[in-house]
Amino acid sequence: MTGIMKRVSRISELLLAVIFLAGGINGLLLLLGGKALIPVNTGSEFARVLSNTCYILIPQKSAEITGGLLLLAGRFRLMALATLAPLIVAIVMYHVFDDTNILIVLALLTLYILALWGHQRSIGVLLRLN
C-alpha cells in the first residue's frame, strides 16, 4: 500500500473517531438530562423511543465512545473498526429508512471503507481459508 493511501486511511480513522466520540458524548449527555451539544432529530418517532430506552442507548453510546477513543489513540485500530461496524449498520439503516438523508450515509460508509482499506492485509489474513 502506498504512503498516500496510508495517510488517507489514517485521516479517515481520525474523522470516524471524532464523529463517534462526539455522537457518544452527545447521547450520554441527553441520557443524563443535559442539553445536546449536537442537534438531534426530534421529529422521528424511532429516535424519540430510542432515546427513552436506556438499556439500549447506554451500551450503544458506550461502544461509540470506546471505539472513538481507540481510533483517536491509534491503539487496537482494527478492533475499534470492528466494534463500530454494527453501529455503522444501524446508523445506515436509520438514515435510509427513517431520516432519508443519503449524504450522511455516503459520507459515513466512505470514511469506514477508507479506514478499512488501511488494514486490508490484516483482514486478508483473518479471512484466509487455508
Sine and cosine of phi, psi and omega as CSV:
sin_phi,cos_phi,sin_psi,cos_psi,sin_omega,cos_omega
0.00,0.00,0.65,-0.76,-0.05,-1.00
-0.97,0.26,0.27,-0.96,0.00,-1.00
-0.91,0.42,-0.55,0.83,0.00,-1.00
-0.92,0.40,-0.67,0.74,-0.01,-1.00
-0.93,0.38,-0.55,0.83,0.07,-1.00
-0.89,0.45,-0.67,0.75,0.02,-1.00
-0.92,0.40,-0.67,0.74,0.01,-1.00
-0.89,0.46,-0.66,0.75,0.02,-1.00
-0.90,0.43,-0.69,0.73,-0.01,-1.00
-0.92,0.38,-0.64,0.77,0.05,-1.00
-0.89,0.45,-0.64,0.77,0.06,-1.00
-0.89,0.46,-0.66,0.75,0.05,-1.00
-0.88,0.47,-0.67,0.74,0.00,-1.00
-0.92,0.40,-0.64,0.76,0.04,-1.00
-0.91,0.42,-0.67,0.74,0.08,-1.00
-0.88,0.47,-0.63,0.77,0.01,-1.00
-0.88,0.48,-0.70,0.71,-0.01,-1.00
-0.91,0.41,-0.67,0.74,-0.01,-1.00
-0.88,0.47,-0.76,0.65,-0.06,-1.00
-0.96,0.29,-0.56,0.83,0.05,-1.00
-0.91,0.41,-0.69,0.72,0.03,-1.00
-0.91,0.41,-0.67,0.74,0.02,-1.00
-0.91,0.42,-0.63,0.78,0.02,-1.00
-0.93,0.38,-0.70,0.72,0.03,-1.00
-0.91,0.42,-0.66,0.75,0.02,-1.00
-0.87,0.49,-0.69,0.72,0.01,-1.00
-0.91,0.41,-0.65,0.76,0.03,-1.00
-0.93,0.37,-0.56,0.83,0.08,-1.00
-0.89,0.46,-0.65,0.76,0.04,-1.00
-0.90,0.44,-0.64,0.77,0.01,-1.00
-0.92,0.40,-0.54,0.84,-0.02,-1.00
-1.00,0.09,0.08,1.00,0.05,-1.00
1.00,0.01,0.13,0.99,0.01,-1.00
-1.00,0.08,0.01,-1.00,0.03,-1.00
-1.00,-0.05,0.64,-0.77,-0.02,-1.00
-0.93,0.38,0.70,-0.72,0.08,-1.00
-0.98,0.22,-0.57,0.82,0.02,-1.00
-0.94,-0.35,0.73,-0.68,-0.02,-1.00
-0.88,0.48,0.63,-0.78,0.02,-1.00
-0.91,-0.41,0.38,-0.93,-0.02,-1.00
-0.98,0.17,0.97,-0.23,0.01,-1.00
-1.00,0.01,-0.15,0.99,0.00,-1.00
-0.99,0.15,-0.23,0.97,-0.04,-1.00
-1.00,0.03,0.81,-0.59,0.04,-1.00
-0.90,0.44,-0.64,0.76,-0.01,-1.00
-0.90,0.44,-0.70,0.72,0.00,-1.00
-0.91,0.42,-0.60,0.80,0.01,-1.00
-0.92,0.39,-0.68,0.73,0.02,-1.00
-0.92,0.40,-0.66,0.75,-0.01,-1.00
-0.90,0.45,-0.63,0.78,-0.01,-1.00
-0.94,0.33,-0.35,0.94,0.05,-1.00
-1.00,-0.03,-0.05,1.00,-0.03,-1.00
-0.96,-0.28,1.00,-0.04,-0.12,-0.99
-0.92,0.40,-0.57,0.82,-0.08,-1.00
-0.94,0.33,-0.22,0.97,0.12,-0.99
-0.99,-0.15,-0.68,0.73,-0.13,-0.99
-0.96,0.29,-0.58,0.81,-0.01,-1.00
-0.90,0.44,-0.76,0.65,0.05,-1.00
-0.90,0.43,-0.58,0.81,0.00,-1.00
-0.90,0.43,-0.75,0.67,-0.02,-1.00
-0.94,0.34,-0.54,0.84,0.07,-1.00
-0.91,0.41,-0.65,0.76,0.05,-1.00
-0.91,0.40,-0.62,0.79,0.05,-1.00
-0.89,0.46,-0.71,0.70,0.00,-1.00
-0.91,0.42,-0.69,0.72,0.00,-1.00
-0.89,0.46,-0.74,0.67,0.02,-1.00
-0.89,0.46,-0.66,0.75,0.02,-1.00
-0.90,0.43,-0.67,0.74,0.01,-1.00
-0.92,0.40,-0.65,0.76,0.02,-1.00
-0.90,0.43,-0.65,0.76,0.04,-1.00
-0.93,0.38,-0.64,0.77,-0.01,-1.00
-0.91,0.41,-0.63,0.78,0.00,-1.00
-0.97,0.23,-0.31,0.95,-0.02,-1.00
0.98,0.19,0.28,0.96,0.00,-1.00
-0.96,-0.29,0.67,-0.74,0.05,-1.00
0.78,0.63,0.75,0.66,-0.13,-0.99
-0.90,0.43,-0.66,0.75,0.00,-1.00
-0.92,0.38,-0.61,0.79,0.06,-1.00
-0.92,0.40,-0.61,0.79,0.04,-1.00
-0.90,0.43,-0.67,0.75,0.04,-1.00
-0.91,0.41,-0.60,0.80,0.05,-1.00
-0.93,0.38,-0.57,0.82,0.05,-1.00
-0.92,0.40,-0.60,0.80,-0.04,-1.00
-0.99,0.16,-0.24,0.97,-0.06,-1.00
-0.84,0.54,-0.77,0.63,0.01,-1.00
-0.91,0.40,-0.51,0.86,0.05,-1.00
-0.93,0.37,-0.62,0.79,0.03,-1.00
-0.91,0.40,-0.64,0.76,0.05,-1.00
-0.88,0.48,-0.69,0.73,0.01,-1.00
-0.90,0.43,-0.66,0.75,0.02,-1.00
-0.91,0.42,-0.67,0.74,0.03,-1.00
-0.89,0.46,-0.71,0.70,0.01,-1.00
-0.89,0.45,-0.64,0.77,0.03,-1.00
-0.88,0.47,-0.72,0.69,-0.05,-1.00
-0.96,0.28,-0.43,0.90,0.05,-1.00
-0.97,0.23,-0.69,0.72,-0.13,-0.99
-0.99,-0.10,-0.44,0.90,-0.09,-1.00
-0.92,-0.40,-0.77,0.64,-0.10,-1.00
-1.00,0.00,-0.43,0.90,0.01,-1.00
0.79,0.61,0.62,0.78,0.10,-1.00
-0.97,-0.25,1.00,-0.08,-0.12,-0.99
-0.95,0.30,-0.45,0.89,-0.01,-1.00
-0.89,0.46,-0.62,0.78,0.04,-1.00
-0.91,0.42,-0.67,0.75,0.00,-1.00
-0.89,0.45,-0.73,0.68,-0.02,-1.00
-0.90,0.44,-0.67,0.75,0.01,-1.00
-0.90,0.43,-0.72,0.70,-0.03,-1.00
-0.91,0.42,-0.71,0.70,0.01,-1.00
-0.91,0.41,-0.62,0.79,0.04,-1.00
-0.89,0.45,-0.72,0.69,0.03,-1.00
-0.88,0.48,-0.67,0.75,-0.03,-1.00
-0.92,0.39,-0.69,0.73,0.01,-1.00
-0.91,0.42,-0.66,0.75,0.04,-1.00
-0.91,0.42,-0.60,0.80,0.04,-1.00
-0.92,0.38,-0.65,0.76,0.03,-1.00
-0.92,0.38,-0.50,0.86,-0.04,-1.00
-0.85,0.52,-0.54,0.84,0.02,-1.00
-0.94,0.33,-0.20,0.98,-0.02,-1.00
-0.90,-0.43,0.39,0.92,-0.10,-0.99
-0.89,0.45,-0.54,0.84,0.02,-1.00
-0.92,0.38,-0.70,0.72,0.01,-1.00
-0.91,0.41,-0.65,0.76,0.03,-1.00
-0.91,0.40,-0.62,0.79,0.04,-1.00
-0.89,0.47,-0.63,0.77,0.04,-1.00
-0.92,0.40,-0.65,0.76,0.01,-1.00
-0.91,0.42,-0.57,0.82,-0.06,-1.00
-1.00,-0.05,-0.01,1.00,0.00,-1.00
-0.91,0.42,0.75,-0.66,-0.08,-1.00
-1.00,0.05,-0.20,0.98,-0.06,-1.00
-0.98,0.19,0.00,0.00,0.00,0.00
